[in-house]
Amino acid sequence: MVEGVATHGLITAAIHILERLRRTKFLKYRVWRPNADMRVVFVAMLRHGESGKYVLVRNFHRPQTFGPLGGVYKYFDAARSEFDRVLFRPEDTGPDMTNDLRGYLPRKNLSWIDKWFRRRVDRESPSECLRRELGEELKEIGLSTRLVVPTSLQFRHVRTVSEGPVKATGRPCLQYRVFEVFEPIYTSSSALTFFNNLTAAAATHPDLLLATSDEILSRRVRDGRSPGPQAAYLVGRRRVSADDPPFLSMTGKPRV
């Protein structure tokens, strides 16, 4: 009993220390060029595979590059007034990007949005985000009728990687990104069947790729296809290469 209480106390203390260090890291952006732009992105990634290989999906804007399944979280309309208050500007205005947690705000408000995200209020949960992104990505590659995403899918948190703030490749401002990695929990037969079928499809489908951890870290598969740089977070906390240059969206603005 005493050991359990002590352990809980140590965990709580560690969380408070990490939170204080995070706030200290952001402090300088409140006093140094506080009104300059900071780009922020918050992403959920799916780690799934078997026999030492992970399922990746083609990036249609960079056809030889494959990245993790998943994507940018969405915030709910209830958060709009708060986002207006901190001067958050969405990066894109396309219909599929409405309420994406990807955009710009003054550097002085970086600490606020990071804290807001970690509260998990007025935004998608990881399961909601990953289920939505899976459905969208399978539809893009023509598998949505063969692989119907179960509404009951649940996921286990693997790691969170906070990246930056750093100078972004091909962008005029600093950027801060949070990548949350999850893997499926097989709580039902429908979940197990879905992910078994996804793995089987990845073995033959041209827009899916099964890559080992070594291939992900080297960014090279024998047939010439290339895992993207963020795929490294499926296997660890460190990247092995810089971002590819941003592509232009239909609005003419760079995206990741």
C-alpha positions in Angstrom: 0.0 0.0 0.0 2.7 2.4 1.0 4.8 1.6 -2.1 1.7 2.1 -4.3 1.1 5.6 -2.8 4.7 6.5 -3.2 4.8 5.4 -6.8 1.6 7.4 -7.5 3.2 10.4 -5.9 6.4 10.1 -8.0 4.3 9.8 -11.2 2.3 12.9 -10.2 5.5 14.9 -9.4 7.1 13.8 -12.7 4.0 15.0 -14.7 4.1 18.4 -12.9 7.9 18.7 -13.7 7.3 17.9 -17.3 4.5 20.4 -17.5 6.7 23.1 -16.0 9.5 22.4 -18.4 7.1 22.6 -21.3 5.8 26.0 -20.1 9.4 27.3 -19.6 10.3 26.2 -23.2 7.4 28.3 -24.5 8.0 31.3 -22.3 10.5 33.0 -24.7 7.9 33.1 -27.4 5.7 35.4 -25.2 8.5 38.0 -25.0 10.5 37.6 -28.2 8.6 38.5 -31.4 5.4 37.6 -29.6 3.1 38.5 -32.5 5.0 36.7 -35.2 3.4 33.6 -36.7 3.8 30.1 -35.2 2.6 27.2 -37.3 1.0 24.4 -35.2 -0.2 20.9 -36.2 -1.7 18.2 -34.0 -1.7 14.7 -35.5 -2.9 11.1 -34.6 -1.0 8.2 -36.2 -1.9 4.6 -36.4 0.8 1.9 -35.7 -0.4 -1.3 -37.1 1.3 -4.3 -38.6 2.5 -7.8 -38.0 5.7 -9.9 -38.5 7.8 -6.8 -37.9 6.2 -4.8 -40.7 4.0 -1.7 -40.4 1.2 -0.6 -42.7 1.8 2.8 -44.5 -0.4 4.6 -47.1 0.7 6.5 -50.2 0.9 10.2 -50.1 -0.8 11.3 -53.3 1.0 14.6 -53.4 4.3 12.8 -53.3 3.5 9.5 -55.0 6.7 7.6 -54.1 6.3 8.5 -50.4 4.3 6.5 -47.9 3.3 7.6 -44.4 1.4 6.4 -41.4 -2.4 6.0 -41.5 -4.1 8.8 -39.6 -4.0 12.5 -39.8 -4.8 15.9 -38.3 -7.2 16.2 -35.4 -10.3 18.3 -35.8 -11.7 20.8 -33.2 -15.4 21.2 -32.6 -17.4 24.4 -33.2 -17.6 24.9 -29.5 -13.9 25.9 -29.5 -14.3 28.6 -32.2 -14.7 31.5 -29.8 -11.6 30.5 -27.9 -9.7 30.1 -31.2 -10.8 33.5 -32.3 -9.6 35.0 -29.1 -6.1 33.6 -29.6 -6.1 34.6 -33.3 -5.8 31.1 -34.7 -5.9 31.0 -38.5 -6.6 27.7 -40.3 -4.0 26.9 -42.9 -6.4 25.7 -45.5 -9.9 26.4 -46.5 -10.7 23.3 -48.5 -13.9 21.4 -47.5 -12.1 18.4 -46.2 -9.9 20.6 -43.9 -12.7 22.4 -42.0 -11.8 22.6 -38.3 -8.4 21.0 -38.8 -6.0 21.6 -35.9 -3.4 22.9 -38.4 -2.8 26.5 -38.8 -1.1 29.7 -37.5 -1.4 31.8 -34.4 0.8 34.5 -32.6 3.9 32.9 -31.0 2.8 34.3 -27.6 -0.3 32.0 -27.7 1.7 28.7 -28.3 1.6 27.7 -24.7 -2.2 28.2 -24.6 -3.0 26.0 -27.6 -0.6 23.3 -26.4 -2.3 23.2 -23.0 -5.8 23.4 -24.6 -4.9 20.4 -26.8 -3.8 18.3 -23.9 -7.0 18.9 -22.0 -8.9 16.9 -24.8 -11.9 19.1 -24.6 -13.9 20.4 -27.7 -11.9 18.3 -30.1 -11.9 14.8 -31.5 -10.7 12.0 -29.3 -7.9 9.8 -30.7 -10.5 7.1 -31.6 -12.8 9.5 -33.3 -9.9 11.0 -35.3 -8.4 7.7 -36.3 -11.7 6.1 -37.3 -12.5 9.2 -39.5 -9.1 9.3 -41.1 -9.1 5.5 -41.8 -12.4 5.9 -43.6 -11.2 8.8 -45.6 -7.9 7.2 -46.6 -9.5 3.9 -47.5 -12.0 5.7 -49.7 -9.1 7.6 -51.4 -7.4 4.3 -52.4 -10.6 2.5 -53.4 -10.9 0.1 -50.4 -13.8 1.7 -48.5 -16.3 -0.9 -49.7 -14.0 -3.9 -49.0 -12.8 -2.6 -45.7 -15.6 -0.9 -43.8 -14.2 0.8 -40.6 -16.0 -0.6 -37.5 -17.6 2.2 -35.4 -16.3 0.4 -32.3 -12.6 0.6 -33.0 -10.5 1.6 -29.9 -6.8 2.4 -29.6 -4.0 2.2 -27.1 -1.6 5.2 -26.7 2.0 4.3 -27.6 3.8 7.6 -27.4 3.5 11.4 -27.9 6.3 13.2 -29.7 6.4 17.0 -29.5 8.5 18.4 -32.3 9.9 21.9 -32.0 9.4 24.8 -32.2 11.9 24.6 -35.1 12.4 26.3 -38.4 10.1 24.5 -40.8 11.4 23.3 -44.2 10.3 25.7 -46.9 8.3 27.9 -44.5 9.0 31.5 -43.3 8.1 30.8 -39.6 8.8 28.4 -36.8 6.5 25.4 -36.4 5.4 23.2 -33.4 3.9 19.8 -34.1 2.5 17.1 -31.8 2.4 13.5 -33.1 0.4 11.0 -31.0 1.0 7.4 -31.9 -1.7 4.7 -31.2 -2.2 1.1 -32.0 -5.4 -0.9 -32.2 -7.0 -2.7 -29.3 -8.8 -5.9 -30.4 -11.9 -5.5 -28.3 -14.2 -7.3 -30.8 -14.1 -9.8 -33.6 -15.0 -7.0 -36.1 -11.9 -5.1 -35.1 -9.6 -8.1 -35.4 -11.1 -9.0 -38.8 -10.8 -5.4 -40.0 -7.1 -5.1 -39.2 -6.3 -8.6 -40.5 -7.9 -7.7 -43.8 -6.0 -4.3 -43.8 -2.7 -6.1 -43.4 -3.6 -8.6 -46.2 -4.6 -5.8 -48.5 -1.3 -4.0 -47.8 0.6 -6.9 -49.2 -0.7 -6.4 -52.7 -2.4 -3.0 -53.0 -0.3 -0.4 -54.8 -1.3 2.4 -52.5 -0.4 0.6 -49.3 3.0 -0.5 -48.1 4.3 -3.0 -45.6 7.7 -1.6 -44.3 10.1 -2.9 -41.6 11.5 -0.6 -39.0 14.8 -0.6 -40.8 13.1 0.4 -44.0 11.3 3.2 -42.2 14.4 4.5 -40.6 16.4 4.3 -43.8 13.5 5.7 -45.8 14.0 3.2 -48.6 12.2 0.0 -49.6 13.8 -2.4 -52.2 11.3 -1.5 -54.9 12.2 2.2 -54.7 9.2 3.4 -52.6 10.0 5.6 -49.6 8.5 5.9 -46.2 8.0 9.5 -45.2 10.1 11.1 -42.4 7.2 11.1 -39.8 6.9 7.3 -40.1 10.0 7.1 -37.8 7.7 8.0 -34.9 6.0 4.6 -35.3 9.3 3.0 -34.1 10.8 5.6 -31.8 11.0 9.3 -30.7 13.7 10.4 -33.1 13.6 11.3 -36.8 16.3 10.4 -39.2 15.7 13.0 -41.9 14.3 16.5 -42.3 10.8 17.1 -43.8 10.3 16.9 -47.5 9.6 20.4 -49.0 6.0 21.3 -48.6 3.7 20.7 -51.5 1.1 23.3 -52.6 -2.6 22.6 -51.8 -5.4 23.6 -54.1 -5.5 26.9 -52.3 -1.9 27.5 -53.2 -0.7 27.3 -49.6 2.0 24.8 -48.4 0.9 21.8 -46.4 2.5 18.8 -44.7 
